[in-house]
Amino acid sequence: MPTPVAKRPPSPRAAGLRRALAGGAAALALLQAGAALALEVGDTVRLPALQLLDGRTVPASQWAGKPVVIEVWASWCPFCALQNPRLQKLYDATRGTPLQVLAISIDKTPAEAAAYLKKHGYTFPAALETPALRAVVGPRKGLPELYVLDAHGRVVQKEVGEMLDDDVAALARYARP
């Protein structure tokens, strides 16, 4: 019968390296899984502070406790060009209510998005997509994409693709408590 050989405990350096590698692999797996998830109905999110295209800075507290309609769009998107006038009408119709409107442009530069907004006379709050916003919304499935968050930050509606006049106008129902 062979004599049992006692296993030597790993050196502190080797044990630390194993823990670091295991922790790093777990963190990478979580990061990759999170990056692949798009925002869906039922998810809860918190919008970050934003720099709007008009230069204003909006603190995260601006969005807290209020319903928010978020549209992800681009100046080169033909379906966004059809939906943005409807979003402007919604914004105008719900001013003075708790409902907030936020348009997130995926244009390459703020100048492109700002020029588009100015050319069309849009006054709804708009920001360029940032890593912080991308982390909240996740990958897109199409353009435009529209999300409605309730006052608790829960996604209560998601639309991918152009919405018709009546459908966008109906979003005003979220302005009522």
JOJO-V165904 format. One record per pair of residues at least 6 apart in sequence whose C-alpha atoms are under 6 Angstrom apart, sorted by the first residue. I is the first residue (numbers start at 1). J is the second residue. D is the distance in Angstrom with one decimal. If there is no record, write none. Layout:
i-><I | I>
j-><J | J>
d-><D | D>
This chain:
i-><37 | 38 | 38 | 39 | 39 | 41 | 41 | 41 | 42 | 42 | 43 | 43 | 44 | 44 | 45 | 47 | 48 | 49 | 49 | 49 | 50 | 50 | 51 | 52 | 52 | 53 | 53 | 53 | 65 | 65 | 66 | 66 | 67 | 67 | 67 | 67 | 68 | 68 | 68 | 68 | 68 | 69 | 69 | 69 | 70 | 70 | 70 | 70 | 71 | 71 | 71 | 72 | 72 | 72 | 72 | 72 | 73 | 73 | 73 | 73 | 74 | 74 | 74 | 79 | 80 | 90 | 97 | 98 | 99 | 102 | 102 | 103 | 104 | 104 | 104 | 104 | 105 | 105 | 106 | 142 | 143 | 144 | 145 | 145 | 145 | 146 | 146 | 147 | 147 | 148 | 148 | 148 | 149 | 149>
j-><138 | 138 | 139 | 137 | 138 | 155 | 156 | 157 | 154 | 155 | 154 | 155 | 153 | 154 | 153 | 60 | 60 | 58 | 59 | 60 | 57 | 58 | 57 | 126 | 127 | 114 | 126 | 127 | 151 | 152 | 98 | 151 | 99 | 149 | 150 | 151 | 99 | 100 | 101 | 148 | 149 | 101 | 147 | 148 | 102 | 103 | 146 | 147 | 103 | 145 | 146 | 103 | 104 | 105 | 144 | 145 | 80 | 105 | 143 | 144 | 105 | 106 | 107 | 162 | 144 | 169 | 175 | 175 | 175 | 125 | 126 | 126 | 126 | 127 | 128 | 129 | 128 | 129 | 129 | 160 | 161 | 161 | 159 | 160 | 161 | 158 | 159 | 157 | 158 | 155 | 156 | 157 | 155 | 156>
d-><6.0 | 4.4 | 5.2 | 5.3 | 5.8 | 4.8 | 5.4 | 5.9 | 5.9 | 5.3 | 5.6 | 5.5 | 5.2 | 4.1 | 5.2 | 6.0 | 4.9 | 5.5 | 4.3 | 4.2 | 5.6 | 5.1 | 4.4 | 5.5 | 4.4 | 6.0 | 5.8 | 5.2 | 4.4 | 5.9 | 5.7 | 4.2 | 5.0 | 5.4 | 4.3 | 4.5 | 5.7 | 4.6 | 5.6 | 5.7 | 5.1 | 4.8 | 5.8 | 4.5 | 4.8 | 5.7 | 5.5 | 5.1 | 4.7 | 5.6 | 4.4 | 5.9 | 4.7 | 5.9 | 5.5 | 5.1 | 5.8 | 5.0 | 6.0 | 5.0 | 5.2 | 5.4 | 5.5 | 5.5 | 5.4 | 5.9 | 5.8 | 5.7 | 4.6 | 5.2 | 5.7 | 4.5 | 5.7 | 5.0 | 5.5 | 5.7 | 4.8 | 5.7 | 5.4 | 5.9 | 5.4 | 5.1 | 5.7 | 4.5 | 6.0 | 5.7 | 5.1 | 5.7 | 4.5 | 5.7 | 5.7 | 5.1 | 4.5 | 5.8>
